Amino acid sequence: MKKLLIITLISWLLLSCTYAQNFVPNHSFEKYRNCPKRGSDLYASFCWQNPSPKSTPDLHNLDCPNQNKNCFLPNLLARTGRGSLGLLVDNENGEDYREYAQIKLLKPLKAGREYYGEFYIRAYEEATLYQWDWGMLFTSQVPVGKISIVSNANKIIIYEQKPQVRNAKGNFITENKFWTKISNKFIAQNNGAYLTLGCFGTLNQVDYQYSEYIKNLCVLKSGLGYYYIDDVALYDCTQLTDYKHFSLECQPSVRLAPEIEGGTFLWSDGSTAREKTFDKAGKYWLESRLEDCFTRDTFEIFEKIPQIKIDTLLCEGTPLVMDWAELITDQPITEPCGAQIPRIEQAGEYKLDLKLQGCTVRHEIKIRYEKMPEIRLTQDTVLCRGEVLRLQVPEKQGISYEWSNGDKGG
């Protein structure tokens, strides 16, 4: 049985040659489905979600100026690019109101491994309330929060968990002219697949700091804080970059530019530039440093894209899950928002065509499934003294056995 799988990859899905291991898709809030027109338009963003349906986190974009006509929405700001996130915190009648943004990582964390997370935050210039307990929470499942009853019709989800990346206690974010970076390293305690970004702390027991200047903007009430957030990042400290393989077959040169802000770099030829262009095949390396994180990444550039052939034998019922990094060899590729990657669940011969940047790379995949042999030993048996019961299992190449007494073989 021969099957042809053709996958055409849309250009914006490609991470191109500026690939770096930031686990957060749409980390600078640049990509959106449609132009945000008002507050609470986070749903218009690619990948980011609002985990508390009754709250109204905002997506800002400087290319959508009409959205700030709403008097509740502060001026549009972005640290880099054109987009940013807007989150509100409030203490209305003694009840917490907090907003969060949530996203599925491009790939989950690995428990026991060291990671570095960071994001940038800035207070709204006319805010009347400030908070310090901002952070990044990583969980293996969508986290469970508590309900804050701000009003009879407005029940808000509040997260009390301790985030792995957390601002220093008591360090209230009051700066409204410049961006403040919140960052730290941590050891993953779980295989976290989800990031929740926002203000944490025990329900109705959070410390607030009020500004001396309170201005009534439209119907803006005393005790309301608003923050912009931009450039959210998560890196594996043991793998700051992961370039793997590239090819000159479809392009005259390969440009590498790690998107690691604040990092320092050393290339195999001694250069310390932030980007480098290669026009010759060969094996190269890049050393990257970010805070206390350090990695040495080796990669190879080919004249032509090697064709990958997969010929494998699997146990029946075990699917073959194809990793883009194994199939594509001239650029690392990931799908947006952590989408599922292809999988094959039937035996056969497959030809997988991956199309990108004018090139078509064909990979041959042959899958064979083997049934486990059916074993029937005997019914329960009573032996008299001196009698011996001989049990035998079918011998088949590639299959091994282990008995309850530790013996191995047929």
C-alpha positions as CSV (number, residue, x, y, z in Angstrom):
1,M,0.0,0.0,0.0
2,K,1.5,3.3,-1.0
3,K,0.2,6.6,0.2
4,L,1.2,10.2,-0.7
5,L,1.0,12.8,2.1
6,I,1.5,16.3,0.9
7,I,1.8,19.1,3.5
8,T,2.1,22.7,2.4
9,L,3.3,25.0,5.1
10,I,2.1,28.5,5.1
11,S,5.0,31.0,5.3
12,W,4.1,32.5,8.7
13,L,4.2,29.1,10.3
14,L,7.9,28.9,9.6
15,L,10.3,30.1,12.2
16,S,12.8,30.8,9.4
17,C,16.5,31.0,10.1
18,T,16.1,33.2,13.1
19,Y,15.0,30.1,15.1
20,A,15.6,30.2,18.8
21,Q,14.2,28.1,21.6
22,N,11.6,30.5,23.0
23,F,8.8,28.1,24.1
24,V,6.1,30.8,24.0
25,P,4.4,31.3,20.6
26,N,3.3,34.8,19.6
27,H,5.5,36.0,22.5
28,S,5.2,39.7,21.6
29,F,1.5,39.6,20.8
30,E,2.1,40.6,17.1
31,K,-0.1,38.1,15.4
32,Y,-3.9,38.4,15.5
33,R,-6.9,37.0,13.7
34,N,-8.5,40.4,13.3
35,C,-7.7,43.9,14.4
36,P,-8.7,44.5,18.0
37,K,-11.3,47.2,18.2
38,R,-12.0,47.6,21.9
39,G,-11.1,46.3,25.3
40,S,-11.4,42.6,26.1
41,D,-10.2,41.6,22.6
42,L,-7.6,39.1,23.7
43,Y,-9.5,36.4,21.8
44,A,-8.4,38.1,18.6
45,S,-4.8,37.1,19.3
46,F,-3.3,33.9,17.9
47,C,-2.6,31.3,20.6
48,W,-3.4,33.4,23.7
49,Q,-6.6,32.7,25.7
50,N,-8.6,34.3,28.5
51,P,-8.9,31.7,31.3
52,S,-11.6,33.7,33.1
53,P,-14.6,34.3,30.8
54,K,-16.0,37.1,33.0
55,S,-12.8,39.1,32.9
56,T,-11.6,41.3,30.0
57,P,-7.9,41.2,29.2
58,D,-6.9,43.4,26.3
59,L,-4.9,42.9,23.1
60,H,-3.2,46.1,22.0
61,N,-1.8,46.8,18.6
62,L,-0.5,50.1,17.2
63,D,-1.8,49.3,13.8
64,C,-5.4,49.4,15.2
65,P,-5.7,52.9,16.6
66,N,-9.4,53.0,16.7
67,Q,-9.5,50.7,19.7
68,N,-8.5,53.5,22.1
69,K,-11.6,55.5,21.5
70,N,-13.2,53.6,24.4
71,C,-12.6,55.7,27.4
72,F,-11.9,52.6,29.6
73,L,-8.9,51.6,27.4
74,P,-5.6,53.3,28.1
75,N,-3.2,54.6,25.5
76,L,-1.6,51.9,23.3
77,L,1.9,50.9,24.1
78,A,4.4,48.3,22.9
79,R,7.9,47.6,24.0
80,T,8.9,45.9,20.7
81,G,7.0,45.5,17.5
82,R,3.4,46.7,17.4
83,G,1.5,44.5,19.9
84,S,1.2,44.1,23.7
85,L,-1.1,42.7,26.4
86,G,-3.2,44.7,28.8
87,L,-4.2,43.4,32.2
88,L,-6.3,45.1,34.9
89,V,-6.2,44.6,38.7
90,D,-8.7,46.1,41.0
91,N,-9.9,46.0,44.6
92,E,-13.6,46.7,44.3
93,N,-15.4,46.8,47.6
94,G,-12.7,44.6,49.2
95,E,-13.0,41.9,46.5
96,D,-10.2,40.9,44.1
97,Y,-10.5,41.6,40.4
98,R,-7.6,40.3,38.4
99,E,-7.1,39.4,34.7
100,Y,-4.9,36.7,33.2
101,A,-3.6,35.5,29.9
102,Q,-3.0,31.8,29.2
103,I,-1.2,30.0,26.4
104,K,-0.1,26.4,25.5
105,L,3.7,26.2,25.1
106,L,5.2,25.1,21.9
107,K,6.5,22.0,23.8
108,P,6.1,21.0,27.4
109,L,8.8,21.4,30.1
110,K,10.7,18.4,31.3
111,A,10.6,17.8,35.0
112,G,14.0,18.3,36.7
113,R,15.4,20.5,33.9
114,E,16.4,24.1,34.5
115,Y,14.6,26.9,32.6
116,Y,14.8,30.7,32.4
117,G,11.6,32.8,32.1
118,E,11.1,36.6,31.6
119,F,8.5,39.2,30.6
120,Y,8.4,43.0,30.6
121,I,5.7,45.0,32.4
122,R,4.8,48.7,32.6
123,A,2.2,50.5,34.7
124,Y,-0.4,52.7,33.1
125,E,0.5,56.4,33.8
126,E,-2.9,57.2,35.4
127,A,-3.3,54.0,37.4
128,T,-4.4,54.5,41.0
129,L,-3.4,51.1,42.4
130,Y,-0.3,49.0,42.1
131,Q,0.6,45.3,42.6
132,W,3.8,43.4,43.0
133,D,2.9,39.7,42.8
134,W,3.3,39.4,39.0
135,G,4.6,36.2,37.5
136,M,4.6,33.2,35.1
137,L,2.9,30.0,36.3
138,F,3.7,26.7,34.4
139,T,1.3,23.7,34.9
140,S,0.9,20.4,33.2
141,Q,-2.9,21.0,32.9
142,V,-5.0,24.1,32.7
143,P,-4.8,25.4,36.4
144,V,-7.7,25.5,38.7
145,G,-8.5,28.9,40.3
146,K,-10.8,30.3,43.0
147,I,-13.8,32.4,42.4
148,S,-13.9,36.1,43.4
149,I,-17.4,37.4,43.5
150,V,-16.9,41.0,42.4
151,S,-20.6,41.4,41.9
152,N,-23.6,39.2,41.5
153,A,-23.1,39.0,37.8
154,N,-19.3,39.1,37.7
155,K,-17.5,36.0,39.1
156,I,-13.8,36.2,38.4
157,I,-11.2,33.4,38.5
158,I,-8.3,34.1,40.8
159,Y,-5.1,32.0,40.8
160,E,-3.4,31.6,44.2
161,Q,-0.6,29.3,43.1
162,K,3.0,30.4,43.5
163,P,4.4,31.1,40.0
164,Q,7.8,29.7,39.1
165,V,8.9,33.1,37.6
166,R,7.9,35.7,40.2
167,N,8.5,39.4,41.0
168,A,10.3,40.2,44.2
169,K,7.9,40.4,47.2
170,G,7.0,44.0,48.0
171,N,8.5,45.4,44.8
172,F,5.4,47.2,43.6
173,I,5.4,47.8,39.8
174,T,4.9,51.6,39.8
175,E,7.1,52.5,36.9
176,N,5.0,54.0,34.0
177,K,7.7,55.6,31.8
178,F,10.0,52.6,31.3
179,W,9.5,48.8,31.1
180,T,10.4,46.6,34.1
181,K,11.8,43.1,33.4
182,I,10.7,40.3,35.7
183,S,12.8,37.1,35.3
184,N,14.4,34.2,37.1
185,K,15.6,30.7,36.6
186,F,13.8,27.7,38.0
187,I,13.8,23.9,38.1
188,A,10.7,22.4,36.5
189,Q,8.7,20.3,39.0
190,N,6.3,19.0,36.3
191,N,6.0,18.5,32.6
192,G,4.3,21.9,32.3
193,A,2.5,22.5,29.0
194,Y,0.6,25.7,29.9
195,L,1.7,29.2,30.9
196,T,-0.6,31.5,32.9
197,L,0.5,35.1,33.1
198,G,-0.8,37.6,35.6
199,C,-1.0,38.6,39.2
200,F,-1.0,35.9,41.8
201,G,-1.5,35.7,45.6
202,T,-4.2,34.6,48.1
203,L,-7.7,35.7,47.4
204,N,-8.6,39.0,49.0
205,Q,-5.3,39.0,50.9
206,V,-3.1,40.7,48.3
207,D,-1.0,43.7,49.1
208,Y,-1.9,46.8,47.1
209,Q,-0.2,50.2,47.0
210,Y,-2.3,53.2,46.0
211,S,-1.0,56.2,44.1
212,E,-1.0,59.7,45.6
213,Y,-2.5,61.0,42.5
214,I,-6.0,59.9,41.7
215,K,-7.7,61.1,38.6
216,N,-11.2,60.4,37.5
217,L,-10.9,59.4,33.9
218,C,-14.3,58.9,32.4
219,V,-15.8,56.7,35.1
220,L,-12.4,55.3,36.2
221,K,-12.8,54.5,39.9
222,S,-10.3,54.9,42.7
223,G,-8.4,51.7,43.3
224,L,-7.9,50.5,39.8
225,G,-4.6,49.4,38.3
226,Y,-3.7,48.7,34.7
227,Y,-0.5,47.1,33.2
228,Y,1.0,46.5,29.8
229,I,2.9,43.3,29.2
230,D,5.2,42.5,26.3
231,D,8.0,40.1,25.2
232,V,7.2,37.0,27.1
233,A,10.0,34.4,26.9
234,L,10.8,30.9,28.2
235,Y,14.2,29.2,27.5
236,D,15.7,25.8,28.3
237,C,18.9,26.7,30.1
238,T,20.6,23.6,28.6
239,Q,19.4,24.4,25.0
240,L,19.2,28.1,24.3
241,T,19.3,27.5,20.6
242,D,18.6,24.3,18.6
243,Y,19.6,24.8,15.0
244,K,20.1,21.2,13.9
245,H,20.5,21.1,10.1
246,F,20.3,23.6,7.2
247,S,20.7,23.4,3.4
248,L,21.9,25.7,0.7
249,E,19.8,23.8,-1.9
250,C,16.8,26.2,-1.8
251,Q,18.7,29.4,-0.8
252,P,22.1,30.9,-1.6
253,S,22.9,31.4,2.1
254,V,21.6,30.7,5.6
255,R,21.3,33.6,8.1
256,L,21.2,32.8,11.8
257,A,20.1,35.4,14.3
258,P,19.2,34.1,17.8
259,E,16.2,36.0,19.1
260,I,17.5,35.9,22.7
261,E,17.4,39.4,24.1
262,G,20.2,40.2,26.5
263,G,22.2,37.1,25.4
264,T,25.8,37.0,24.3
265,F,27.1,34.8,21.6
266,L,30.4,33.2,20.3
267,W,30.5,31.5,16.9
268,S,32.9,28.8,15.8
269,D,35.0,31.3,13.8
270,G,35.5,33.6,16.9
271,S,32.8,36.2,15.9
272,T,30.6,37.6,18.7
273,A,28.0,39.2,16.4
274,R,24.3,38.7,17.1
275,E,23.7,37.3,13.6
276,K,25.8,35.5,11.1
277,T,25.4,34.4,7.4
278,F,26.7,31.1,6.1
279,D,27.2,30.4,2.4
280,K,29.3,27.3,2.6
281,A,28.5,23.7,3.7
282,G,30.2,22.5,6.9
283,K,29.9,21.8,10.6
284,Y,29.6,24.8,12.9
285,W,28.9,25.7,16.5
286,L,27.4,28.6,18.5
287,E,27.9,29.3,22.2
288,S,25.1,31.3,23.9
289,R,24.9,32.9,27.3
290,L,21.8,34.3,29.0
291,E,22.1,35.3,32.7
292,D,23.5,32.1,34.2
293,C,22.4,29.9,31.3
294,F,25.0,28.6,28.9
295,T,24.7,26.2,25.9
296,R,26.9,25.1,23.0
297,D,24.9,24.3,19.9
298,T,26.4,22.3,17.0
299,F,24.8,22.3,13.6
300,E,25.5,21.3,10.0
301,I,24.9,23.0,6.7
302,F,24.4,20.7,3.7
303,E,24.8,21.5,0.0
304,K,21.6,19.5,-0.7
305,I,18.8,18.4,1.6
306,P,19.4,14.8,2.6
307,Q,16.4,12.5,2.0
308,I,15.3,10.8,5.1
309,K,14.1,7.2,4.9
310,I,12.2,5.6,7.7
311,D,11.8,1.8,7.7
312,T,10.5,0.6,11.1
313,L,8.7,-2.2,12.8
314,L,6.2,-1.3,15.4
315,C,4.0,-3.3,17.8
316,E,0.4,-3.4,16.6
317,G,-1.6,-0.4,18.0
318,T,1.5,1.8,18.4
319,P,1.4,4.9,16.1
320,L,4.4,6.5,14.5
321,V,4.5,10.1,15.6
322,M,6.5,12.2,13.2
323,D,8.6,15.0,14.6
324,W,9.1,18.0,12.2
325,A,12.7,18.3,13.4
326,E,13.4,14.7,12.2
327,L,11.7,15.2,8.8
328,I,12.8,18.6,7.8
329,T,16.5,19.1,7.5
330,D,17.0,22.6,6.1
331,Q,15.0,24.5,8.7
332,P,13.6,23.6,12.1
333,I,9.8,24.0,12.0
334,T,7.1,24.0,14.6
335,E,3.3,24.4,14.3
336,P,1.6,27.4,15.9
337,C,0.0,27.1,19.4
338,G,1.5,23.7,20.0
339,A,-0.7,22.0,17.4
340,Q,-0.5,18.2,16.9
341,I,2.1,16.8,14.6
342,P,1.4,14.1,12.0
343,R,1.0,10.5,13.1
344,I,0.7,7.3,11.1
345,E,-1.5,4.5,12.5
346,Q,-1.7,2.0,9.6
347,A,1.0,-0.2,8.0
348,G,2.1,0.8,4.5
349,E,4.6,2.7,2.4
350,Y,4.3,6.5,2.6
351,K,5.8,9.3,0.8
352,L,5.8,12.6,2.7
353,D,6.3,15.8,0.6
354,L,7.2,18.9,2.6
355,K,7.0,22.1,0.6
356,L,8.8,25.2,1.7
357,Q,10.4,28.3,0.1
358,G,10.1,26.8,-3.4
359,C,11.6,23.5,-2.5
360,T,9.9,20.1,-2.2
361,V,11.6,17.6,0.1
362,R,10.3,14.0,-0.3
363,H,10.8,11.6,2.6
364,E,10.0,7.9,2.3
365,I,8.4,6.2,5.3
366,K,7.7,2.4,5.5
367,I,5.7,1.1,8.4
368,R,5.3,-2.5,9.3
369,Y,3.2,-3.7,12.3
370,E,3.8,-7.0,14.1
371,K,1.2,-8.7,16.3
372,M,2.3,-10.0,19.6
373,P,2.1,-13.8,19.6
374,E,-0.8,-15.3,21.4
375,I,0.5,-17.4,24.4
376,R,-1.6,-20.1,26.0
377,L,0.4,-21.9,28.6
378,T,-1.9,-24.3,30.5
379,Q,-4.6,-24.4,33.1
380,D,-3.8,-24.4,36.8
381,T,-2.2,-27.8,37.5
382,V,-1.5,-29.8,40.7
383,L,1.8,-31.8,40.5
384,C,2.6,-34.9,42.5
385,R,6.1,-35.2,44.1
386,G,8.7,-35.8,41.4
387,E,6.5,-34.7,38.5
388,V,7.7,-32.0,36.2
389,L,5.6,-29.6,34.1
390,R,7.3,-28.3,31.0
391,L,6.0,-25.0,29.6
392,Q,7.1,-23.6,26.2
393,V,6.3,-20.4,24.4
394,P,6.7,-19.9,20.6
395,E,10.1,-18.7,19.5
396,K,10.1,-15.7,17.2
397,Q,12.8,-13.4,16.1
398,G,12.8,-10.1,17.9
399,I,10.6,-11.3,20.8
400,S,12.0,-12.0,24.3
401,Y,10.3,-13.4,27.4
402,E,10.8,-13.1,31.1
403,W,9.2,-15.5,33.6
404,S,8.1,-14.6,37.2
405,N,11.1,-16.4,38.7
406,G,13.5,-14.2,36.7
407,D,14.3,-16.8,34.0
408,K,14.5,-15.4,30.5
409,G,13.9,-17.1,27.1
410,G,11.4,-19.6,25.7
